[in-house]
Amino acid sequence: MKADVNVIDFENLTFAHPEMHFDLPADGRRLWQGAKGYRATVLSGVVVAENDEPTGELPGRLIRGVQGKPQVKDAAA
């Protein structure tokens, strides 16, 4: 299984006021709240943000619809 990691500077962690964004299909809305104080965000072993700025790396992928149950390998095999 994959793991994602956030490295947070708790002494400098701050949050912006929530904002409504209308950037989803059909002008759908979503609540967005920015934050400062994240030193690094790692997704699938790739640093995607560093010091509150995106690195441009996008290792994720879009998943649509119902997903099957993950296969777990038998440790005894």
N, CA, C and O atoms as a printed pandas DataFrame, in Angstrom:
     atom_number atom_name residue_name chain_id  residue_number  x_coord  y_coord  z_coord
0              1         N          MET        A               1    0.838   -1.186    0.000
1              2        CA          MET        A               1    0.000    0.000    0.000
2              3         C          MET        A               1    0.881    1.247    0.000
3              4         O          MET        A               1    1.967    1.251    0.579
4              5         N          LYS        A               2    0.412    2.278   -0.640
5              6        CA          LYS        A               2    1.208    3.503   -0.680
6              7         C          LYS        A               2    0.919    4.362    0.540
7              8         O          LYS        A               2   -0.123    4.227    1.182
8              9         N          ALA        A               3    1.852    5.242    0.847
9             10        CA          ALA        A               3    1.690    6.165    1.967
10            11         C          ALA        A               3    2.049    7.562    1.493
11            12         O          ALA        A               3    2.997    7.740    0.727
12            13         N          ASP        A               4    1.293    8.554    1.948
13            14        CA          ASP        A               4    1.572    9.945    1.663
14            15         C          ASP        A               4    1.996   10.606    2.965
15            16         O          ASP        A               4    1.536   10.217    4.038
16            17         N          VAL        A               5    2.877   11.609    2.877
17            18        CA          VAL        A               5    3.442   12.227    4.070
18            19         C          VAL        A               5    3.377   13.746    3.953
19            20         O          VAL        A               5    3.690   14.306    2.902
20            21         N          ASN        A               6    2.969   14.412    5.037
21            22        CA          ASN        A               6    3.061   15.869    5.162
22            23         C          ASN        A               6    4.058   16.169    6.274
23            24         O          ASN        A               6    3.959   15.618    7.370
24            25         N          VAL        A               7    5.019   17.046    5.990
25            26        CA          VAL        A               7    5.962   17.523    7.002
26            27         C          VAL        A               7    5.487   18.924    7.376
27            28         O          VAL        A               7    5.491   19.828    6.541
28            29         N          ILE        A               8    5.074   19.103    8.645
29            30        CA          ILE        A               8    4.420   20.340    9.082
30            31         C          ILE        A               8    5.269   21.052   10.121
31            32         O          ILE        A               8    5.777   20.431   11.054
32            33         N          ASP        A               9    5.420   22.361    9.951
33            34        CA          ASP        A               9    6.072   23.235   10.923
34            35         C          ASP        A               9    4.973   23.778   11.839
35            36         O          ASP        A               9    4.413   24.841   11.569
36            37         N          PHE        A              10    4.664   23.064   12.910
37            38        CA          PHE        A              10    3.519   23.421   13.760
38            39         C          PHE        A              10    3.648   24.808   14.387
39            40         O          PHE        A              10    2.633   25.460   14.632
40            41         N          GLU        A              11    4.856   25.271   14.650
41            42        CA          GLU        A              11    5.033   26.594   15.256
42            43         C          GLU        A              11    4.647   27.718   14.302
43            44         O          GLU        A              11    4.305   28.815   14.745
44            45         N          ASN        A              12    4.697   27.457   12.993
45            46        CA          ASN        A              12    4.366   28.476   12.000
46            47         C          ASN        A              12    3.131   28.132   11.175
47            48         O          ASN        A              12    2.887   28.759   10.144
48            49         N          LEU        A              13    2.359   27.158   11.607
49            50        CA          LEU        A              13    1.167   26.737   10.873
50            51         C          LEU        A              13    0.058   27.765   11.026
51            52         O          LEU        A              13   -0.341   28.090   12.144
52            53         N          THR        A              14   -0.444   28.279    9.902
53            54        CA          THR        A              14   -1.559   29.236    9.900
54            55         C          THR        A              14   -2.544   28.854    8.806
55            56         O          THR        A              14   -2.193   28.160    7.852
56            57         N          PHE        A              15   -3.776   29.315    8.955
57            58        CA          PHE        A              15   -4.826   29.013    7.996
58            59         C          PHE        A              15   -5.480   30.285    7.501
59            60         O          PHE        A              15   -5.670   31.226    8.272
60            61         N          ALA        A              16   -5.829   30.325    6.222
61            62        CA          ALA        A              16   -6.556   31.449    5.642
62            63         C          ALA        A              16   -8.044   31.279    5.940
63            64         O          ALA        A              16   -8.485   30.202    6.342
64            65         N          HIS        A              17   -8.802   32.336    5.741
65            66        CA          HIS        A              17  -10.250   32.239    5.891
66            67         C          HIS        A              17  -10.807   31.364    4.769
67            68         O          HIS        A              17  -10.330   31.446    3.637
68            69         N          PRO        A              18  -11.802   30.535    5.056
69            70        CA          PRO        A              18  -12.393   29.689    4.006
70            71         C          PRO        A              18  -13.002   30.549    2.897
71            72         O          PRO        A              18  -13.539   31.628    3.149
72            73         N          GLU        A              19  -12.907   30.046    1.668
73            74        CA          GLU        A              19  -13.467   30.728    0.505
74            75         C          GLU        A              19  -14.278   29.728   -0.310
75            76         O          GLU        A              19  -13.957   28.540   -0.345
76            77         N          MET        A              20  -15.327   30.213   -0.963
77            78        CA          MET        A              20  -16.104   29.367   -1.859
78            79         C          MET        A              20  -15.505   29.495   -3.257
79            80         O          MET        A              20  -15.377   30.605   -3.774
80            81         N          HIS        A              21  -15.137   28.374   -3.873
81            82        CA          HIS        A              21  -14.616   28.364   -5.240
82            83         C          HIS        A              21  -15.636   27.696   -6.141
83            84         O          HIS        A              21  -16.222   26.677   -5.775
84            85         N          PHE        A              22  -15.850   28.264   -7.319
85            86        CA          PHE        A              22  -16.813   27.736   -8.290
86            87         C          PHE        A              22  -16.048   27.227   -9.507
87            88         O          PHE        A              22  -16.238   27.724  -10.617
88            89         N          ASP        A              23  -15.184   26.239   -9.297
89            90        CA          ASP        A              23  -14.332   25.755  -10.379
90            91         C          ASP        A              23  -14.547   24.280  -10.714
91            92         O          ASP        A              23  -13.704   23.661  -11.363
92            93         N          LEU        A              24  -15.649   23.730  -10.282
93            94        CA          LEU        A              24  -15.991   22.350  -10.624
94            95         C          LEU        A              24  -16.877   22.351  -11.867
95            96         O          LEU        A              24  -17.424   23.393  -12.228
96            97         N          PRO        A              25  -17.029   21.206  -12.527
97            98        CA          PRO        A              25  -17.910   21.162  -13.701
98            99         C          PRO        A              25  -19.306   21.691  -13.373
99           100         O          PRO        A              25  -19.792   21.537  -12.253
100          101         N          ALA        A              26  -19.937   22.310  -14.355
101          102        CA          ALA        A              26  -21.290   22.889  -14.237
102          103         C          ALA        A              26  -21.335   23.938  -13.128
103          104         O          ALA        A              26  -22.346   24.073  -12.439
104          105         N          ASP        A              27  -20.240   24.681  -12.955
105          106        CA          ASP        A              27  -20.135   25.721  -11.928
106          107         C          ASP        A              27  -20.383   25.181  -10.521
107          108         O          ASP        A              27  -20.878   25.896   -9.650
108          109         N          GLY        A              28  -20.037   23.920  -10.309
109          110        CA          GLY        A              28  -20.158   23.341   -8.974
110          111         C          GLY        A              28  -19.251   24.073   -8.004
111          112         O          GLY        A              28  -18.203   24.593   -8.388
112          113         N          ARG        A              29  -19.650   24.110   -6.773
113          114        CA          ARG        A              29  -18.880   24.853   -5.779
114          115         C          ARG        A              29  -18.172   23.917   -4.817
115          116         O          ARG        A              29  -18.572   22.771   -4.613
116          117         N          ARG        A              30  -17.097   24.450   -4.228
117          118        CA          ARG        A              30  -16.369   23.714   -3.198
118          119         C          ARG        A              30  -15.799   24.729   -2.215
119          120         O          ARG        A              30  -15.465   25.854   -2.587
120          121         N          LEU        A              31  -15.696   24.318   -0.973
121          122        CA          LEU        A              31  -15.126   25.170    0.054
122          123         C          LEU        A              31  -13.616   24.940    0.069
123          124         O          LEU        A              31  -13.163   23.797    0.141
124          125         N          TRP        A              32  -12.837   26.019    0.000
125          126        CA          TRP        A              32  -11.379   25.940   -0.042
126          127         C          TRP        A              32  -10.809   26.754    1.103
127          128         O          TRP        A              32  -11.290   27.850    1.389
128          129         N          GLN        A              33   -9.777   26.220    1.766
129          130        CA          GLN        A              33   -9.115   26.944    2.835
130          131         C          GLN        A              33   -7.618   26.710    2.709
131          132         O          GLN        A              33   -7.151   25.578    2.830
132          133         N          GLY        A              34   -6.867   27.778    2.466
133          134        CA          GLY        A              34   -5.423   27.674    2.324
134          135         C          GLY        A              34   -4.737   27.550    3.674
135          136         O          GLY        A              34   -5.323   27.840    4.717
136          137         N          ALA        A              35   -3.492   27.118    3.633
137          138        CA          ALA        A              35   -2.698   26.969    4.855
138          139         C          ALA        A              35   -1.250   27.290    4.546
139          140         O          ALA        A              35   -0.798   27.109    3.415
140          141         N          LYS        A              36   -0.525   27.761    5.538
141          142        CA          LYS        A              36    0.915   28.005    5.453
142          143         C          LYS        A              36    1.567   27.249    6.603
143          144         O          LYS        A              36    0.995   27.145    7.688
144          145         N          GLY        A              37    2.760   26.722    6.366
145          146        CA          GLY        A              37    3.476   25.997    7.405
146          147         C          GLY        A              37    3.753   24.550    7.033
147          148         O          GLY        A              37    4.295   23.792    7.837
148          149         N          TYR        A              38    3.380   24.161    5.805
149          150        CA          TYR        A              38    3.695   22.820    5.326
150          151         C          TYR        A              38    5.077   22.871    4.680
151          152         O          TYR        A              38    5.259   23.540    3.663
152          153         N          ARG        A              39    6.044   22.177    5.255
153          154        CA          ARG        A              39    7.403   22.185    4.722
154          155         C          ARG        A              39    7.536   21.280    3.512
155          156         O          ARG        A              39    8.283   21.601    2.588
156          157         N          ALA        A              40    6.823   20.145    3.491
157          158        CA          ALA        A              40    6.886   19.240    2.339
158          159         C          ALA        A              40    5.649   18.353    2.330
159          160         O          ALA        A              40    5.117   17.989    3.378
160          161         N          THR        A              41    5.201   18.011    1.120
161          162        CA          THR        A              41    4.143   17.029    0.923
162          163         C          THR        A              41    4.676   16.009   -0.072
163          164         O          THR        A              41    5.119   16.362   -1.165
164          165         N          VAL        A              42    4.627   14.728    0.324
165          166        CA          VAL        A              42    5.156   13.645   -0.505
166          167         C          VAL        A              42    4.007   12.718   -0.870
167          168         O          VAL        A              42    3.279   12.244    0.002
168          169         N          LEU        A              43    3.851   12.463   -2.167
169          170        CA          LEU        A              43    2.801   11.575   -2.675
170          171         C          LEU        A              43    3.469   10.490   -3.508
171          172         O          LEU        A              43    4.156   10.790   -4.485
172          173         N          SER        A              44    3.273    9.250   -3.132
173          174        CA          SER        A              44    3.864    8.102   -3.842
174          175         C          SER        A              44    5.375    8.248   -3.999
175          176         O          SER        A              44    5.933    7.890   -5.037
176          177         N          GLY        A              45    6.038    8.776   -2.963
177          178        CA          GLY        A              45    7.487    8.906   -2.988
178          179         C          GLY        A              45    8.008   10.119   -3.749
179          180         O          GLY        A              45    9.219   10.268   -3.908
180          181         N          VAL        A              46    7.113   10.990   -4.224
181          182        CA          VAL        A              46    7.506   12.167   -4.994
182          183         C          VAL        A              46    7.114   13.424   -4.213
183          184         O          VAL        A              46    5.980   13.531   -3.744
184          185         N          VAL        A              47    8.049   14.382   -4.068
185          186        CA          VAL        A              47    7.753   15.641   -3.390
186          187         C          VAL        A              47    6.896   16.496   -4.331
187          188         O          VAL        A              47    7.362   16.917   -5.390
188          189         N          VAL        A              48    5.640   16.749   -3.939
189          190        CA          VAL        A              48    4.725   17.530   -4.784
190          191         C          VAL        A              48    4.594   18.974   -4.312
191          192         O          VAL        A              48    4.122   19.825   -5.066
192          193         N          ALA        A              49    5.007   19.267   -3.072
193          194        CA          ALA        A              49    5.008   20.638   -2.557
194          195         C          ALA        A              49    6.145   20.777   -1.560
195          196         O          ALA        A              49    6.441   19.864   -0.789
196          197         N          GLU        A              50    6.779   21.959   -1.599
197          198        CA          GLU        A              50    7.878   22.228   -0.689
198          199         C          GLU        A              50    7.793   23.684   -0.253
199          200         O          GLU        A              50    7.708   24.583   -1.089
200          201         N          ASN        A              51    7.816   23.915    1.065
201          202        CA          ASN        A              51    7.709   25.268    1.630
202          203         C          ASN        A              51    6.477   26.005    1.089
203          204         O          ASN        A              51    6.571   27.151    0.647
204          205         N          ASP        A              52    5.335   25.336    1.130
205          206        CA          ASP        A              52    4.029   25.884    0.745
206          207         C          ASP        A              52    3.882   26.175   -0.743
207          208         O          ASP        A              52    2.929   26.850   -1.134
208          209         N          GLU        A              53    4.780   25.697   -1.577
209          210        CA          GLU        A              53    4.706   25.934   -3.017
210          211         C          GLU        A              53    4.713   24.599   -3.764
211          212         O          GLU        A              53    5.489   23.708   -3.419
212          213         N          PRO        A              54    3.852   24.447   -4.790
213          214        CA          PRO        A              54    3.874   23.218   -5.583
214          215         C          PRO        A              54    5.185   23.080   -6.351
215          216         O          PRO        A              54    5.759   24.079   -6.786
216          217         N          THR        A              55    5.659   21.849   -6.520
217          218        CA          THR        A              55    6.905   21.601   -7.248
218          219         C          THR        A              55    6.651   21.376   -8.738
219          220         O          THR        A              55    7.586   21.394   -9.539
220          221         N          GLY        A              56    5.391   21.165   -9.105
221          222        CA          GLY        A              56    5.066   20.852  -10.501
222          223         C          GLY        A              56    4.963   19.361  -10.757
223          224         O          GLY        A              56    4.497   18.948  -11.819
224          225         N          GLU        A              57    5.384   18.554   -9.812
225          226        CA          GLU        A              57    5.276   17.093   -9.947
226          227         C          GLU        A              57    3.836   16.671   -9.680
227          228         O          GLU        A              57    3.211   17.157   -8.737
228          229         N          LEU        A              58    3.306   15.770  -10.506
229          230        CA          LEU        A              58    1.926   15.289  -10.359
230          231         C          LEU        A              58    1.895   13.770  -10.508
231          232         O          LEU        A              58    1.494   13.268  -11.558
232          233         N          PRO        A              59    2.311   13.021   -9.470
233          234        CA          PRO        A              59    2.387   11.568   -9.590
234          235         C          PRO        A              59    1.042   10.850   -9.464
235          236         O          PRO        A              59    0.965    9.649   -9.725
236          237         N          GLY        A              60   -0.005   11.550   -9.073
237          238        CA          GLY        A              60   -1.303   10.912   -8.883
238          239         C          GLY        A              60   -1.997   10.635  -10.203
239          240         O          GLY        A              60   -1.498   10.990  -11.271
240          241         N          ARG        A              61   -3.159    9.994  -10.114
241          242        CA          ARG        A              61   -3.965    9.742  -11.309
242          243         C          ARG        A              61   -5.436    9.805  -10.922
243          244         O          ARG        A              61   -5.800    9.565   -9.771
244          245         N          LEU        A              62   -6.261   10.125  -11.883
245          246        CA          LEU        A              62   -7.696   10.238  -11.673
246          247         C          LEU        A              62   -8.306    8.846  -11.598
247          248         O          LEU        A              62   -8.022    7.994  -12.440
248          249         N          ILE        A              63   -9.140    8.614  -10.596
249          250        CA          ILE        A              63   -9.841    7.340  -10.441
250          251         C          ILE        A              63  -11.336    7.631  -10.536
251          252         O          ILE        A              63  -11.856    8.470   -9.801
252          253         N          ARG        A              64  -12.024    6.941  -11.437
253          254        CA          ARG        A              64  -13.458    7.145  -11.615
254          255         C          ARG        A              64  -14.204    5.831  -11.372
255          256         O          ARG        A              64  -13.684    4.747  -11.640
256          257         N          GLY        A              65  -15.415    5.950  -10.867
257          258        CA          GLY        A              65  -16.276    4.792  -10.715
258          259         C          GLY        A              65  -15.909    3.903   -9.535
259          260         O          GLY        A              65  -15.017    4.216   -8.746
260          261         N          VAL        A              66  -16.614    2.800   -9.439
261          262        CA          VAL        A              66  -16.420    1.842   -8.354
262          263         C          VAL        A              66  -15.082    1.140   -8.553
263          264         O          VAL        A              66  -14.751    0.718   -9.661
264          265         N          GLN        A              67  -14.326    1.021   -7.480
265          266        CA          GLN        A              67  -13.010    0.384   -7.535
266          267         C          GLN        A              67  -13.083   -0.991   -6.903
267          268         O          GLN        A              67  -13.828   -1.208   -5.947
268          269         N          GLY        A              68  -12.311   -1.914   -7.439
269          270        CA          GLY        A              68  -12.249   -3.258   -6.870
270          271         C          GLY        A              68  -11.448   -3.245   -5.566
271          272         O          GLY        A              68  -10.712   -2.302   -5.274
272          273         N          LYS        A              69  -11.616   -4.312   -4.802
273          274        CA          LYS        A              69  -10.893   -4.451   -3.541
274          275         C          LYS        A              69   -9.409   -4.663   -3.838
275          276         O          LYS        A              69   -9.077   -5.452   -4.723
276          277         N          PRO        A              70   -8.492   -3.971   -3.114
277          278        CA          PRO        A              70   -7.055   -4.150   -3.371
278          279         C          PRO        A              70   -6.623   -5.589   -3.100
279          280         O          PRO        A              70   -7.104   -6.225   -2.161
280          281         N          GLN        A              71   -5.724   -6.087   -3.919
281          282        CA          GLN        A              71   -5.193   -7.433   -3.743
282          283         C          GLN        A              71   -4.034   -7.367   -2.748
283          284         O          GLN        A              71   -3.122   -6.557   -2.914
284          285         N          VAL        A              72   -4.063   -8.210   -1.722
285          286        CA          VAL        A              72   -2.997   -8.266   -0.732
286          287         C          VAL        A              72   -2.259   -9.569   -0.921
287          288         O          VAL        A              72   -2.864  -10.640   -0.922
288          289         N          LYS        A              73   -0.929   -9.479   -1.084
289          290        CA          LYS        A              73   -0.124  -10.678   -1.265
290          291         C          LYS        A              73   -0.008  -11.433    0.042
291          292         O          LYS        A              73    0.125  -10.829    1.107
292          293         N          ASP        A              74   -0.057  -12.736   -0.036
293          294        CA          ASP        A              74    0.082  -13.600    1.141
294          295         C          ASP        A              74    1.544  -13.611    1.565
295          296         O          ASP        A              74    2.414  -13.953    0.764
296          297         N          ALA        A              75    1.827  -13.243    2.808
297          298        CA          ALA        A              75    3.188  -13.173    3.319
298          299         C          ALA        A              75    3.845  -14.561    3.352
299          300         O          ALA        A              75    5.071  -14.662    3.291
300          301         N          ALA        A              76    3.057  -15.610    3.446
301          302        CA          ALA        A              76    3.596  -16.965    3.531
302          303         C          ALA        A              76    4.022  -17.484    2.153
303          304         O          ALA        A              76    4.767  -18.459    2.057
304          305         N          ALA        A              77    3.554  -16.836    1.104
305          306        CA          ALA        A              77    3.838  -17.334   -0.262
306          307         C          ALA        A              77    5.222  -17.000   -0.731
307          308         O          ALA        A              77    5.596  -17.352   -1.849
